[in-house]
Amino acid sequence: MRGAKRTLSEPVDFGCEYCRDDQNRFFGHVTQIGSNAEREMLLLRCPRCGALYENAPTGADATRRLTEAEANQLFPSVLWDDGP
């Protein structure tokens, strides 16, 4: 499944103020736990609330919150220790 990238006009349902902060997402404070080279997307997890996001590593912000099932499907190479 390739998954659609969201447009800039779509709001993101952030899990907490920490992961809502662009500086935390863009500069490594929200943990990168996987990537999908084919889709050119990163899988991120907030260390405070555990919310999962996909984001483009370059270019326009394409942050999208994911459910555990979506993350598992879009990033199958991630090894989940006790679930996403």
ChimeraX attribute file (.defattr): number of C-alpha atoms within 10 A of each C-alpha:
attribute: neighborCount
match mode: 1-to-1
recipient: residues
	/A:1	7
	/A:2	9
	/A:3	9
	/A:4	8
	/A:5	14
	/A:6	14
	/A:7	12
	/A:8	11
	/A:9	6
	/A:10	10
	/A:11	11
	/A:12	14
	/A:13	13
	/A:14	18
	/A:15	16
	/A:16	13
	/A:17	10
	/A:18	17
	/A:19	24
	/A:20	15
	/A:21	13
	/A:22	13
	/A:23	12
	/A:24	15
	/A:25	20
	/A:26	15
	/A:27	9
	/A:28	10
	/A:29	17
	/A:30	25
	/A:31	16
	/A:32	17
	/A:33	15
	/A:34	18
	/A:35	21
	/A:36	17
	/A:37	9
	/A:38	7
	/A:39	15
	/A:40	12
	/A:41	21
	/A:42	18
	/A:43	25
	/A:44	27
	/A:45	22
	/A:46	21
	/A:47	13
	/A:48	12
	/A:49	13
	/A:50	15
	/A:51	20
	/A:52	25
	/A:53	28
	/A:54	25
	/A:55	22
	/A:56	19
	/A:57	15
	/A:58	10
	/A:59	6
	/A:60	10
	/A:61	14
	/A:62	18
	/A:63	26
	/A:64	22
	/A:65	20
	/A:66	18
	/A:67	13
	/A:68	14
	/A:69	11
	/A:70	15
	/A:71	19
	/A:72	16
	/A:73	14
	/A:74	20
	/A:75	21
	/A:76	13
	/A:77	11
	/A:78	16
	/A:79	12
	/A:80	10
	/A:81	6
	/A:82	5
	/A:83	8
	/A:84	16
